[in-house]
Amino acid sequence: MHDRPTAALSAVMFGRHAPRQKWALRDFSMEARPGDFIGIIGRNGAGKSTLLEILAGTRSPSTGTLEIVGRVAALLELGAGFNPDFTGLENARLCAAAYGLSPRQIGEKMPAIIEFSGVGDFMDRPTREYSSGMFARLAFSVCAHCDADILIVDEILGVGDVRFQQKSMRFLRNFARDRIVLFVSHNEAAVLALCNRAFWIDDGAIAAAGHPKEVVHAYHRATARTADEGAEFLSSGGLGPEALPLDPSAESGPGESASGGSWHDFDSDCRRLRQGAIARVSLTRGGSDATMLAGGEMLTLCIEWSVGAKSPCAAFALRDPMSQIVAYRDSSGVFDAFEEAGPAAEAPESGSMSFEFRLPFLPSGAYAIDVAVFEAGSAPDTCIDRLDVAVSFQVVSRHISSGLANVPLAGAEIGILDAAS
């Protein structure tokens, strides 16, 4: 590093070395294995982006060794390399080829890329006509279908609409089950929600490594963040592993619903017996559509289906912006009571289920509700039909200081104990 511009000019002209050297990364060692979802945090200029560029192969290390087994896909900047005058289809083909896919593989995967992106007929239009959300969806979709073994993600999880954000979050979670994700973010809540390992990089070196909660806490202790920064999750300790994610049957134990009957696993790649059977889903507040909500409001979720089923059950899962299941409910208990009145002679051709519930006190953000209809007694990964992100809404809240949700207090008292007692 040069202290003065004239010193930098002198170095260029006469080949003089800089009096001081700045290492972007030094004494850095990391190993990742399939199943790792690694979060990387640190202040600006700490070396995070340099690390990702080296791993992605766009920058070579000055010294040291790097060993990568498998194909790497990098989401360092969505749409990097896209030509704005090319159509979405042409850009998708070029991007897939850059990731190493053959023409045959590209042709086989293109329908899935188009479906995942949701761009539709705009695939034949130049990408300069795309909105930022469409651009982001297409770029992410190509990366998601390139058969990578290692995925590198750098601060891109806020792109797209609610439906796409939920879809991309689920993709990342599923990808990390048997492959590797390296995720750089300044959003510590996202690191805590998604990752099972974390590294804090400071001045080019590893300052802390281990469980995400421990690393994030160490980072905050060292940087002494102000009270209003990140207060939504971190002012009282932040999200910990005990809060992530909520199991659908947390109240009753694994594999059961609250009634002790069957339940549906919304995190599974379920087998749909009659796709399209769910005819309508609505979320209302006092008879009106609910799109902007606050914690504590009474809501009605109505699910209608058009398929013959003698023992239908309905279920819903409330997901937060990180696609974590915040709450799960099903109608199996209601069906048990209905069955006591006597079995139906034949399966009705259609049905509906309404759930009335009070919305938890949630952090501000975009939320989604998944719904499913299944036969009582069926396997958790089998359903008649399921709609992911059937409805979505925004939460505006001032109640949250830490965690996935808050609880209303009916009262609070403080007492002073007599030291003599």
Residue pairs with C-beta under 8 A, 6 or more apart in sequence:
1 18
1 19
1 20
1 21
1 22
2 8
2 11
2 18
2 19
3 19
3 20
7 16
7 18
7 19
10 16
11 17
11 18
23 204
24 47
24 50
24 204
25 47
25 50
25 51
25 54
25 61
25 201
25 204
25 205
26 204
26 205
27 205
27 206
28 47
28 51
28 64
28 201
28 204
28 205
28 206
29 206
30 38
30 199
30 206
30 209
32 38
32 150
32 180
32 182
33 180
34 149
34 178
34 179
34 180
35 176
35 177
35 178
35 179
35 180
35 196
36 176
36 180
36 181
36 196
36 197
37 172
37 173
37 176
37 180
37 181
37 183
37 194
37 195
37 196
37 197
38 180
38 181
38 182
38 183
38 195
38 196
38 197
38 198
38 199
39 183
39 184
39 185
39 190
39 191
39 192
39 194
39 195
39 197
39 198
39 199
39 212
39 215
40 48
40 51
40 52
40 182
40 183
40 184
40 185
40 198
40 199
40 201
41 48
41 184
41 185
41 186
41 188
41 191
41 198
41 199
41 200
41 201
41 215
41 216
41 219
42 48
42 200
42 201
42 202
42 207
42 219
43 202
43 223
46 201
46 202
46 203
46 204
47 201
47 203
47 204
47 205
48 154
48 184
48 201
49 76
49 154
49 184
50 59
50 204
51 184
51 201
52 74
52 76
52 152
52 154
52 182
52 184
53 59
53 76
54 60
54 61
54 66
55 66
55 68
55 72
55 74
55 150
55 152
55 182
56 72
56 74
56 76
56 152
57 72
58 74
58 76
68 150
69 149
70 148
70 149
70 150
70 179
71 99
71 100
71 146
71 147
71 148
71 149
71 150
72 148
72 149
72 150
72 151
72 152
73 99
73 143
73 146
73 148
73 150
73 151
73 152
74 143
74 151
74 152
74 154
75 139
75 140
75 143
75 151
75 152
75 153
75 154
75 156
76 152
76 154
77 154
77 156
78 135
78 136
78 139
78 140
78 156
78 159
79 127
79 135
79 136
79 138
79 139
80 139
81 94
81 95
81 98
82 91
82 94
82 95
82 127
82 135
82 139
83 90
83 91
83 94
83 127
84 126
84 127
84 128
85 126
85 128
86 94
86 126
86 127
87 123
87 124
87 125
87 126
87 127
88 117
88 119
88 122
88 123
88 124
88 125
88 127
88 130
88 134
88 138
89 110
89 123
89 124
91 127
91 138
92 110
92 113
92 114
92 123
92 138
92 141
92 142
93 106
93 110
95 139
95 142
95 143
96 105
96 106
96 109
96 113
96 142
96 145
96 146
97 103
97 106
99 142
99 143
99 146
99 148
100 146
101 109
101 146
101 147
105 147
109 145
109 146
112 145
113 138
113 141
113 142
113 145
114 120
114 123
114 141
116 137
116 141
116 144
116 145
116 167
117 134
117 137
117 138
117 140
117 141
118 137
118 163
118 164
119 130
119 134
119 137
119 138
122 129
122 130
122 134
127 135
127 138
130 138
132 159
133 159
133 160
133 161
133 164
136 156
136 159
136 160
136 164
137 159
137 160
137 164
140 156
140 159
140 160
140 164
140 168
143 151
144 168
144 171
144 175
148 179
149 179
149 180
150 179
150 180
150 181
150 182
151 172
151 175
151 179
151 180
151 181
151 182
152 181
152 182
153 172
153 181
153 182
153 183
153 184
154 184
155 184
155 185
155 186
155 187
157 165
157 168
157 169
157 185
157 187
157 190
158 165
159 165
160 168
162 366
162 367
162 368
162 389
162 392
163 368
163 389
163 392
165 321
165 323
165 366
166 319
166 323
166 368
166 388
166 389
167 388
167 389
169 194
169 321
169 322
169 323
170 323
170 388
172 181
172 183
172 194
173 194
173 267
173 323
174 269
175 181
176 194
176 196
181 194
183 190
183 191
183 194
183 195
185 191
188 216
188 219
188 220
188 230
188 233
188 234
188 238
189 230
189 232
189 233
189 234
189 238
189 239
189 322
190 322
191 198
191 212
191 216
192 212
192 213
192 216
192 233
192 238
192 239
192 240
192 244
193 239
193 244
193 245
193 320
193 322
193 324
194 322
195 212
196 212
197 209
197 210
197 211
197 212
198 208
198 209
198 210
198 211
198 212
198 215
198 216
199 206
199 208
199 209
199 215
200 206
200 207
200 208
200 209
200 215
200 216
200 218
200 219
201 207
202 222
207 218
207 219
207 222
208 214
208 215
208 218
208 219
209 215
211 241
212 241
213 238
213 239
213 240
213 241
216 234
216 238
217 237
217 238
220 230
220 234
220 238
225 234
227 235
231 401
232 363
232 364
232 400
232 401
232 402
233 239
233 363
233 400
233 402
233 403
234 402
235 401
235 402
236 401
236 402
237 402
238 402
239 402
239 403
239 404
243 403
243 404
244 324
244 404
245 324
245 325
246 324
246 325
246 326
246 327
246 328
246 404
247 254
247 325
248 257
248 263
248 264
248 265
248 266
248 317
248 325
248 328
249 255
249 256
249 257
249 258
249 263
249 328
251 258
252 258
252 260
255 263
255 380
256 263
257 263
257 330
257 332
257 333
258 329
258 330
258 332
258 333
259 332
259 333
259 336
261 313
261 332
261 333
261 335
261 336
261 376
261 377
262 313
262 332
262 374
262 376
262 377
262 378
262 380
263 315
263 328
263 330
263 332
263 380
264 270
264 313
264 315
264 330
264 372
264 374
264 380
264 383
264 386
265 380
265 381
266 315
266 317
266 325
266 328
266 370
266 372
266 386
267 325
268 380
268 381
269 381
270 372
270 381
270 382
270 383
270 386
271 381
271 382
271 383
272 383
272 384
272 385
272 386
273 382
273 383
273 384
273 385
274 307
274 384
274 385
275 385
276 385
277 305
277 306
277 307
277 373
277 384
277 385
278 303
278 304
278 305
278 371
278 373
278 385
278 386
278 387
278 390
279 304
279 305
279 306
279 350
280 302
280 303
280 304
281 301
281 302
281 303
281 304
281 369
281 371
281 387
281 390
281 391
282 289
282 301
282 302
282 391
283 289
283 290
283 299
283 300
283 301
283 302
283 369
283 391
283 393
284 290
284 299
284 300
284 302
285 293
285 297
285 298
285 299
285 300
286 298
290 297
290 299
290 393
291 393
291 394
292 393
292 394
292 396
293 299
293 359
293 393
293 394
293 395
293 396
294 359
294 395
294 396
294 397
295 359
295 360
295 361
295 362
295 395
295 397
295 399
295 405
295 406
295 408
296 358
296 359
296 361
296 408
297 358
297 359
298 356
298 357
298 358
298 359
299 356
299 357
299 358
299 359
300 354
300 355
300 356
301 316
301 354
301 355
301 356
301 357
301 369
301 371
301 391
302 352
302 353
302 354
302 355
303 314
303 316
303 352
303 353
303 354
303 355
303 371
303 373
303 390
304 350
304 351
304 352
305 312
305 314
305 350
305 351
305 352
305 373
305 384
305 385
306 349
306 350
307 349
307 350
307 373
307 384
307 385
308 346
308 347
308 348
308 349
309 347
309 348
309 351
309 373
309 375
309 384
310 343
310 344
310 346
310 347
310 375
311 335
311 339
311 375
311 376
311 377
312 335
312 351
312 353
312 373
312 374
312 375
312 376
312 384
313 330
313 331
313 332
313 335
313 373
313 374
313 375
313 376
314 330
314 331
314 353
314 355
314 371
314 372
314 373
315 328
315 329
315 330
315 331
315 371
315 372
315 373
315 374
316 328
316 329
316 330
316 355
316 369
316 370
316 371
316 372
316 390
317 325
317 327
317 328
317 369
317 370
318 325
318 326
318 327
318 328
318 360
318 367
318 368
318 369
319 325
319 326
319 367
319 368
319 369
319 370
320 326
320 362
320 363
320 365
320 367
320 404
321 365
321 366
321 367
323 368
324 404
326 360
326 362
326 367
326 404
326 405
327 360
329 355
329 357
331 353
331 355
332 376
334 353
335 376
359 395
360 405
360 406
360 407
361 397
361 399
361 400
361 405
361 406
361 407
361 408
362 395
362 397
362 400
362 404
362 405
362 406
363 395
363 397
363 400
363 404
364 394
364 395
364 396
364 397
364 400
365 394
365 395
366 392
366 393
366 394
366 395
367 392
367 393
367 394
367 395
368 388
368 389
368 390
368 391
368 392
369 389
369 390
369 391
369 392
370 386
370 387
370 388
370 389
370 390
371 386
371 387
371 390
372 383
372 384
372 385
372 386
372 387
373 383
373 384
373 385
373 386
374 382
374 383
374 384
375 384
399 406
400 406
